[in-house]
Amino acid sequence: MSFQNLAPCLSQVETALKKCLSALNAEHPVSVSALSETIGNCANALNQCLA
């Protein structure tokens, strides 16, 4: 797989991880299900990169 094909997937992973960090750093409580969904999206993006 070339870097050009990998870059969009890694961008999705980066976005998902940034959402997790923002939620964890927020002053209000974050639901576990929302974080789980975001981490799941990150895992799915990584699977797409490696497929």
PQR file with spaces between the fields and no chain letter, atoms N, CA, C, O and H, PARSE charges and radii, in Angstrom:
ATOM       1  N    MET     1       0.854   -1.179    0.000 -0.4000 1.5000
ATOM       2  CA   MET     1       0.000    0.000    0.000 -0.0000 2.0000
ATOM       3  C    MET     1       0.894    1.234    0.000  0.5500 1.7000
ATOM       4  O    MET     1       1.855    1.317    0.765 -0.5500 1.4000
ATOM       5  N    SER     2       0.573    2.172   -0.849 -0.4000 1.5000
ATOM       6  CA   SER     2       1.377    3.395   -0.915 -0.0000 2.0000
ATOM       7  C    SER     2       0.962    4.370    0.173  0.5500 1.7000
ATOM       8  O    SER     2      -0.118    4.265    0.754 -0.5500 1.4000
ATOM       9  H    SER     2      -0.207    2.104   -1.470  0.4000 1.0000
ATOM      10  N    PHE     3       1.839    5.310    0.428 -0.4000 1.5000
ATOM      11  CA   PHE     3       1.559    6.311    1.457 -0.0000 2.0000
ATOM      12  C    PHE     3       0.320    7.126    1.099  0.5500 1.7000
ATOM      13  O    PHE     3      -0.435    7.517    1.989 -0.5500 1.4000
ATOM      14  H    PHE     3       2.717    5.396   -0.044  0.4000 1.0000
ATOM      15  N    GLN     4       0.101    7.385   -0.179 -0.4000 1.5000
ATOM      16  CA   GLN     4      -1.072    8.170   -0.595 -0.0000 2.0000
ATOM      17  C    GLN     4      -2.361    7.463   -0.208  0.5500 1.7000
ATOM      18  O    GLN     4      -3.339    8.124    0.139 -0.5500 1.4000
ATOM      19  H    GLN     4       0.714    7.067   -0.902  0.4000 1.0000
ATOM      20  N    ASN     5      -2.385    6.147   -0.256 -0.4000 1.5000
ATOM      21  CA   ASN     5      -3.573    5.393    0.140 -0.0000 2.0000
ATOM      22  C    ASN     5      -3.701    5.311    1.651  0.5500 1.7000
ATOM      23  O    ASN     5      -4.810    5.232    2.179 -0.5500 1.4000
ATOM      24  H    ASN     5      -1.590    5.610   -0.537  0.4000 1.0000
ATOM      25  N    LEU     6      -2.581    5.329    2.345 -0.4000 1.5000
ATOM      26  CA   LEU     6      -2.564    5.203    3.795 -0.0000 2.0000
ATOM      27  C    LEU     6      -2.926    6.513    4.492  0.5500 1.7000
ATOM      28  O    LEU     6      -3.520    6.501    5.570 -0.5500 1.4000
ATOM      29  H    LEU     6      -1.680    5.392    1.916  0.4000 1.0000
ATOM      30  N    ALA     7      -2.576    7.622    3.890 -0.4000 1.5000
ATOM      31  CA   ALA     7      -2.767    8.934    4.519 -0.0000 2.0000
ATOM      32  C    ALA     7      -4.216    9.216    4.907  0.5500 1.7000
ATOM      33  O    ALA     7      -4.442    9.661    6.033 -0.5500 1.4000
ATOM      34  H    ALA     7      -2.093    7.633    3.015  0.4000 1.0000
ATOM      35  N    PRO     8      -5.211    8.989    4.051 -0.5600 1.5000
ATOM      36  CA   PRO     8      -6.596    9.274    4.460  0.2800 2.0000
ATOM      37  C    PRO     8      -7.042    8.430    5.661  0.5500 1.7000
ATOM      38  O    PRO     8      -7.757    8.924    6.533 -0.5500 1.4000
ATOM      39  N    CYS     9      -6.627    7.171    5.707 -0.4000 1.5000
ATOM      40  CA   CYS     9      -6.985    6.317    6.837 -0.0000 2.0000
ATOM      41  C    CYS     9      -6.355    6.841    8.116  0.5500 1.7000
ATOM      42  O    CYS     9      -7.017    6.926    9.150 -0.5500 1.4000
ATOM      43  H    CYS     9      -6.046    6.769    4.999  0.4000 1.0000
ATOM      44  N    LEU    10      -5.093    7.187    8.049 -0.4000 1.5000
ATOM      45  CA   LEU    10      -4.413    7.696    9.235 -0.0000 2.0000
ATOM      46  C    LEU    10      -5.014    9.017    9.685  0.5500 1.7000
ATOM      47  O    LEU    10      -5.036    9.314   10.880 -0.5500 1.4000
ATOM      48  H    LEU    10      -4.555    7.118    7.209  0.4000 1.0000
ATOM      49  N    SER    11      -5.493    9.800    8.754 -0.4000 1.5000
ATOM      50  CA   SER    11      -6.161   11.047    9.102 -0.0000 2.0000
ATOM      51  C    SER    11      -7.436   10.775    9.890  0.5500 1.7000
ATOM      52  O    SER    11      -7.745   11.498   10.837 -0.5500 1.4000
ATOM      53  H    SER    11      -5.475    9.558    7.784  0.4000 1.0000
ATOM      54  N    GLN    12      -8.175    9.742    9.510 -0.4000 1.5000
ATOM      55  CA   GLN    12      -9.389    9.365   10.241 -0.0000 2.0000
ATOM      56  C    GLN    12      -9.043    8.913   11.652  0.5500 1.7000
ATOM      57  O    GLN    12      -9.751    9.236   12.606 -0.5500 1.4000
ATOM      58  H    GLN    12      -7.924    9.154    8.741  0.4000 1.0000
ATOM      59  N    VAL    13      -7.949    8.165   11.782 -0.4000 1.5000
ATOM      60  CA   VAL    13      -7.515    7.708   13.096 -0.0000 2.0000
ATOM      61  C    VAL    13      -7.127    8.906   13.950  0.5500 1.7000
ATOM      62  O    VAL    13      -7.493    8.979   15.123 -0.5500 1.4000
ATOM      63  H    VAL    13      -7.374    7.902   11.007  0.4000 1.0000
ATOM      64  N    GLU    14      -6.396    9.837   13.372 -0.4000 1.5000
ATOM      65  CA   GLU    14      -5.986   11.043   14.091 -0.0000 2.0000
ATOM      66  C    GLU    14      -7.203   11.823   14.578  0.5500 1.7000
ATOM      67  O    GLU    14      -7.235   12.272   15.724 -0.5500 1.4000
ATOM      68  H    GLU    14      -6.099    9.778   12.419  0.4000 1.0000
ATOM      69  N    THR    15      -8.189   11.985   13.725 -0.4000 1.5000
ATOM      70  CA   THR    15      -9.402   12.715   14.088 -0.0000 2.0000
ATOM      71  C    THR    15     -10.119   12.022   15.247  0.5500 1.7000
ATOM      72  O    THR    15     -10.559   12.684   16.186 -0.5500 1.4000
ATOM      73  H    THR    15      -8.162   11.621   12.795  0.4000 1.0000
ATOM      74  N    ALA    16     -10.238   10.712   15.186 -0.4000 1.5000
ATOM      75  CA   ALA    16     -10.914    9.969   16.247 -0.0000 2.0000
ATOM      76  C    ALA    16     -10.166   10.097   17.570  0.5500 1.7000
ATOM      77  O    ALA    16     -10.781   10.275   18.622 -0.5500 1.4000
ATOM      78  H    ALA    16      -9.880   10.174   14.423  0.4000 1.0000
ATOM      79  N    LEU    17      -8.839   10.005   17.516 -0.4000 1.5000
ATOM      80  CA   LEU    17      -8.054   10.119   18.748 -0.0000 2.0000
ATOM      81  C    LEU    17      -8.135   11.526   19.326  0.5500 1.7000
ATOM      82  O    LEU    17      -8.170   11.694   20.545 -0.5500 1.4000
ATOM      83  H    LEU    17      -8.339    9.860   16.662  0.4000 1.0000
ATOM      84  N    LYS    18      -8.166   12.531   18.470 -0.4000 1.5000
ATOM      85  CA   LYS    18      -8.305   13.914   18.956 -0.0000 2.0000
ATOM      86  C    LYS    18      -9.656   14.113   19.640  0.5500 1.7000
ATOM      87  O    LYS    18      -9.748   14.826   20.639 -0.5500 1.4000
ATOM      88  H    LYS    18      -8.138   12.395   17.479  0.4000 1.0000
ATOM      89  N    LYS    19     -10.707   13.482   19.103 -0.4000 1.5000
ATOM      90  CA   LYS    19     -12.022   13.563   19.745 -0.0000 2.0000
ATOM      91  C    LYS    19     -11.988   12.920   21.125  0.5500 1.7000
ATOM      92  O    LYS    19     -12.587   13.436   22.069 -0.5500 1.4000
ATOM      93  H    LYS    19     -10.632   12.903   18.291  0.4000 1.0000
ATOM      94  N    CYS    20     -11.289   11.798   21.244 -0.4000 1.5000
ATOM      95  CA   CYS    20     -11.158   11.136   22.546 -0.0000 2.0000
ATOM      96  C    CYS    20     -10.431   12.048   23.524  0.5500 1.7000
ATOM      97  O    CYS    20     -10.870   12.210   24.663 -0.5500 1.4000
ATOM      98  H    CYS    20     -10.802   11.380   20.477  0.4000 1.0000
ATOM      99  N    LEU    21      -9.336   12.637   23.096 -0.4000 1.5000
ATOM     100  CA   LEU    21      -8.579   13.524   23.973 -0.0000 2.0000
ATOM     101  C    LEU    21      -9.402   14.732   24.391  0.5500 1.7000
ATOM     102  O    LEU    21      -9.376   15.127   25.556 -0.5500 1.4000
ATOM     103  H    LEU    21      -8.979   12.505   22.171  0.4000 1.0000
ATOM     104  N    SER    22     -10.122   15.315   23.463 -0.4000 1.5000
ATOM     105  CA   SER    22     -10.962   16.469   23.787 -0.0000 2.0000
ATOM     106  C    SER    22     -12.016   16.101   24.813  0.5500 1.7000
ATOM     107  O    SER    22     -12.263   16.847   25.760 -0.5500 1.4000
ATOM     108  H    SER    22     -10.144   14.994   22.516  0.4000 1.0000
ATOM     109  N    ALA    23     -12.635   14.948   24.620 -0.4000 1.5000
ATOM     110  CA   ALA    23     -13.668   14.509   25.553 -0.0000 2.0000
ATOM     111  C    ALA    23     -13.086   14.255   26.937  0.5500 1.7000
ATOM     112  O    ALA    23     -13.691   14.610   27.948 -0.5500 1.4000
ATOM     113  H    ALA    23     -12.435   14.342   23.851  0.4000 1.0000
ATOM     114  N    LEU    24     -11.917   13.643   26.978 -0.4000 1.5000
ATOM     115  CA   LEU    24     -11.301   13.340   28.269 -0.0000 2.0000
ATOM     116  C    LEU    24     -10.815   14.599   28.986  0.5500 1.7000
ATOM     117  O    LEU    24     -10.782   14.641   30.216 -0.5500 1.4000
ATOM     118  H    LEU    24     -11.425   13.354   26.156  0.4000 1.0000
ATOM     119  N    ASN    25     -10.441   15.616   28.224 -0.4000 1.5000
ATOM     120  CA   ASN    25      -9.955   16.864   28.808 -0.0000 2.0000
ATOM     121  C    ASN    25     -11.071   17.860   29.111  0.5500 1.7000
ATOM     122  O    ASN    25     -10.824   18.902   29.718 -0.5500 1.4000
ATOM     123  H    ASN    25     -10.468   15.582   27.225  0.4000 1.0000
ATOM     124  N    ALA    26     -12.292   17.549   28.693 -0.4000 1.5000
ATOM     125  CA   ALA    26     -13.416   18.464   28.901 -0.0000 2.0000
ATOM     126  C    ALA    26     -13.766   18.549   30.385  0.5500 1.7000
ATOM     127  O    ALA    26     -13.498   17.629   31.158 -0.5500 1.4000
ATOM     128  H    ALA    26     -12.493   16.703   28.199  0.4000 1.0000
ATOM     129  N    GLU    27     -14.356   19.651   30.754 -0.4000 1.5000
ATOM     130  CA   GLU    27     -14.732   19.857   32.149 -0.0000 2.0000
ATOM     131  C    GLU    27     -16.034   19.157   32.518  0.5500 1.7000
ATOM     132  O    GLU    27     -16.335   19.009   33.702 -0.5500 1.4000
ATOM     133  H    GLU    27     -14.573   20.398   30.126  0.4000 1.0000
ATOM     134  N    HIS    28     -16.802   18.729   31.541 -0.4000 1.5000
ATOM     135  CA   HIS    28     -18.066   18.045   31.832 -0.0000 2.0000
ATOM     136  C    HIS    28     -17.876   16.541   31.674  0.5500 1.7000
ATOM     137  O    HIS    28     -16.980   16.100   30.954 -0.5500 1.4000
ATOM     138  H    HIS    28     -16.557   18.849   30.579  0.4000 1.0000
ATOM     139  N    PRO    29     -18.703   15.766   32.331 -0.5600 1.5000
ATOM     140  CA   PRO    29     -18.587   14.297   32.227  0.2800 2.0000
ATOM     141  C    PRO    29     -18.844   13.813   30.798  0.5500 1.7000
ATOM     142  O    PRO    29     -19.643   14.393   30.063 -0.5500 1.4000
ATOM     143  N    VAL    30     -18.170   12.770   30.437 -0.4000 1.5000
ATOM     144  CA   VAL    30     -18.320   12.164   29.113 -0.0000 2.0000
ATOM     145  C    VAL    30     -18.830   10.745   29.305  0.5500 1.7000
ATOM     146  O    VAL    30     -18.360   10.020   30.182 -0.5500 1.4000
ATOM     147  H    VAL    30     -17.521   12.298   31.034  0.4000 1.0000
ATOM     148  N    SER    31     -19.782   10.361   28.491 -0.4000 1.5000
ATOM     149  CA   SER    31     -20.315    9.002   28.632 -0.0000 2.0000
ATOM     150  C    SER    31     -19.302    7.983   28.111  0.5500 1.7000
ATOM     151  O    SER    31     -18.576    8.225   27.147 -0.5500 1.4000
ATOM     152  H    SER    31     -20.164   10.950   27.780  0.4000 1.0000
ATOM     153  N    VAL    32     -19.284    6.855   28.776 -0.4000 1.5000
ATOM     154  CA   VAL    32     -18.399    5.775   28.362 -0.0000 2.0000
ATOM     155  C    VAL    32     -18.786    5.291   26.971  0.5500 1.7000
ATOM     156  O    VAL    32     -17.922    4.947   26.165 -0.5500 1.4000
ATOM     157  H    VAL    32     -19.874    6.658   29.559  0.4000 1.0000
ATOM     158  N    SER    33     -20.077    5.265   26.693 -0.4000 1.5000
ATOM     159  CA   SER    33     -20.519    4.785   25.380 -0.0000 2.0000
ATOM     160  C    SER    33     -20.037    5.691   24.248  0.5500 1.7000
ATOM     161  O    SER    33     -19.699    5.212   23.166 -0.5500 1.4000
ATOM     162  H    SER    33     -20.779    5.545   27.348  0.4000 1.0000
ATOM     163  N    ALA    34     -20.007    7.001   24.500 -0.4000 1.5000
ATOM     164  CA   ALA    34     -19.516    7.930   23.470 -0.0000 2.0000
ATOM     165  C    ALA    34     -18.023    7.709   23.215  0.5500 1.7000
ATOM     166  O    ALA    34     -17.577    7.702   22.067 -0.5500 1.4000
ATOM     167  H    ALA    34     -20.282    7.390   25.379  0.4000 1.0000
ATOM     168  N    LEU    35     -17.263    7.531   24.286 -0.4000 1.5000
ATOM     169  CA   LEU    35     -15.836    7.253   24.110 -0.0000 2.0000
ATOM     170  C    LEU    35     -15.619    5.903   23.446  0.5500 1.7000
ATOM     171  O    LEU    35     -14.741    5.766   22.594 -0.5500 1.4000
ATOM     172  H    LEU    35     -17.625    7.537   25.218  0.4000 1.0000
ATOM     173  N    SER    36     -16.399    4.916   23.822 -0.4000 1.5000
ATOM     174  CA   SER    36     -16.284    3.588   23.206 -0.0000 2.0000
ATOM     175  C    SER    36     -16.561    3.654   21.714  0.5500 1.7000
ATOM     176  O    SER    36     -15.867    3.024   20.916 -0.5500 1.4000
ATOM     177  H    SER    36     -17.112    5.027   24.514  0.4000 1.0000
ATOM     178  N    GLU    37     -17.576    4.419   21.345 -0.4000 1.5000
ATOM     179  CA   GLU    37     -17.908    4.557   19.924 -0.0000 2.0000
ATOM     180  C    GLU    37     -16.764    5.211   19.158  0.5500 1.7000
ATOM     181  O    GLU    37     -16.427    4.783   18.054 -0.5500 1.4000
ATOM     182  H    GLU    37     -18.140    4.930   21.994  0.4000 1.0000
ATOM     183  N    THR    38     -16.169    6.243   19.740 -0.4000 1.5000
ATOM     184  CA   THR    38     -15.071    6.935   19.072 -0.0000 2.0000
ATOM     185  C    THR    38     -13.851    6.035   18.952  0.5500 1.7000
ATOM     186  O    THR    38     -13.185    6.023   17.917 -0.5500 1.4000
ATOM     187  H    THR    38     -16.443    6.591   20.637  0.4000 1.0000
ATOM     188  N    ILE    39     -13.557    5.284   20.002 -0.4000 1.5000
ATOM     189  CA   ILE    39     -12.427    4.346   19.942 -0.0000 2.0000
ATOM     190  C    ILE    39     -12.719    3.248   18.918  0.5500 1.7000
ATOM     191  O    ILE    39     -11.816    2.810   18.204 -0.5500 1.4000
ATOM     192  H    ILE    39     -14.098    5.293   20.843  0.4000 1.0000
ATOM     193  N    GLY    40     -13.962    2.809   18.843 -0.4000 1.5000
ATOM     194  CA   GLY    40     -14.350    1.827   17.829 -0.0000 2.0000
ATOM     195  C    GLY    40     -14.169    2.361   16.419  0.5500 1.7000
ATOM     196  O    GLY    40     -13.734    1.637   15.524 -0.5500 1.4000
ATOM     197  H    GLY    40     -14.695    3.165   19.423  0.4000 1.0000
ATOM     198  N    ASN    41     -14.506    3.634   16.223 -0.4000 1.5000
ATOM     199  CA   ASN    41     -14.297    4.262   14.914 -0.0000 2.0000
ATOM     200  C    ASN    41     -12.813    4.297   14.568  0.5500 1.7000
ATOM     201  O    ASN    41     -12.428    4.090   13.418 -0.5500 1.4000
ATOM     202  H    ASN    41     -14.860    4.223   16.950  0.4000 1.0000
ATOM     203  N    CYS    42     -11.996    4.558   15.563 -0.4000 1.5000
ATOM     204  CA   CYS    42     -10.552    4.573   15.378 -0.0000 2.0000
ATOM     205  C    CYS    42     -10.063    3.186   14.968  0.5500 1.7000
ATOM     206  O    CYS    42      -9.270    3.052   14.036 -0.5500 1.4000
ATOM     207  H    CYS    42     -12.309    4.726   16.497  0.4000 1.0000
ATOM     208  N    ALA    43     -10.534    2.163   15.663 -0.4000 1.5000
ATOM     209  CA   ALA    43     -10.152    0.786   15.332 -0.0000 2.0000
ATOM     210  C    ALA    43     -10.605    0.409   13.925  0.5500 1.7000
ATOM     211  O    ALA    43      -9.866   -0.247   13.192 -0.5500 1.4000
ATOM     212  H    ALA    43     -11.178    2.272   16.420  0.4000 1.0000
ATOM     213  N    ASN    44     -11.811    0.818   13.542 -0.4000 1.5000
ATOM     214  CA   ASN    44     -12.304    0.536   12.190 -0.0000 2.0000
ATOM     215  C    ASN    44     -11.457    1.212   11.140  0.5500 1.7000
ATOM     216  O    ASN    44     -11.163    0.619   10.103 -0.5500 1.4000
ATOM     217  H    ASN    44     -12.412    1.352   14.138  0.4000 1.0000
ATOM     218  N    ALA    45     -11.057    2.455   11.395 -0.4000 1.5000
ATOM     219  CA   ALA    45     -10.215    3.177   10.437 -0.0000 2.0000
ATOM     220  C    ALA    45      -8.866    2.465   10.291  0.5500 1.7000
ATOM     221  O    ALA    45      -8.344    2.336    9.183 -0.5500 1.4000
ATOM     222  H    ALA    45     -11.296    2.937   12.238  0.4000 1.0000
ATOM     223  N    LEU    46      -8.311    2.008   11.408 -0.4000 1.5000
ATOM     224  CA   LEU    46      -7.039    1.271   11.332 -0.0000 2.0000
ATOM     225  C    LEU    46      -7.209   -0.025   10.547  0.5500 1.7000
ATOM     226  O    LEU    46      -6.343   -0.387    9.751 -0.5500 1.4000
ATOM     227  H    LEU    46      -8.735    2.113   12.307  0.4000 1.0000
ATOM     228  N    ASN    47      -8.322   -0.725   10.770 -0.4000 1.5000
ATOM     229  CA   ASN    47      -8.571   -1.956   10.002 -0.0000 2.0000
ATOM     230  C    ASN    47      -8.644   -1.674    8.514  0.5500 1.7000
ATOM     231  O    ASN    47      -8.147   -2.460    7.708 -0.5500 1.4000
ATOM     232  H    ASN    47      -9.025   -0.430   11.417  0.4000 1.0000
ATOM     233  N    GLN    48      -9.260   -0.558    8.140 -0.4000 1.5000
ATOM     234  CA   GLN    48      -9.349   -0.201    6.726 -0.0000 2.0000
ATOM     235  C    GLN    48      -7.966    0.099    6.159  0.5500 1.7000
ATOM     236  O    GLN    48      -7.673   -0.231    5.010 -0.5500 1.4000
ATOM     237  H    GLN    48      -9.664    0.080    8.795  0.4000 1.0000
ATOM     238  N    CYS    49      -7.120    0.727    6.971 -0.4000 1.5000
ATOM     239  CA   CYS    49      -5.764    1.031    6.515 -0.0000 2.0000
ATOM     240  C    CYS    49      -4.974   -0.234    6.246  0.5500 1.7000
ATOM     241  O    CYS    49      -4.188   -0.300    5.301 -0.5500 1.4000
ATOM     242  H    CYS    49      -7.358    0.995    7.905  0.4000 1.0000
ATOM     243  N    LEU    50      -5.188   -1.230    7.078 -0.4000 1.5000
ATOM     244  CA   LEU    50      -4.397   -2.457    6.985 -0.0000 2.0000
ATOM     245  C    LEU    50      -4.984   -3.487    6.058  0.5500 1.7000
ATOM     246  O    LEU    50      -4.341   -4.494    5.762 -0.5500 1.4000
ATOM     247  H    LEU    50      -5.827   -1.176    7.845  0.4000 1.0000
ATOM     248  N    ALA    51      -6.210   -3.251    5.585 -0.4000 1.5000
ATOM     249  CA   ALA    51      -6.876   -4.228    4.703 -0.0000 2.0000
ATOM     250  C    ALA    51      -6.286   -4.213    3.310  0.5500 1.7000
ATOM     251  O    ALA    51      -6.727   -4.969    2.445 -0.5500 1.4000
ATOM     252  H    ALA    51      -6.733   -2.433    5.826  0.4000 1.0000
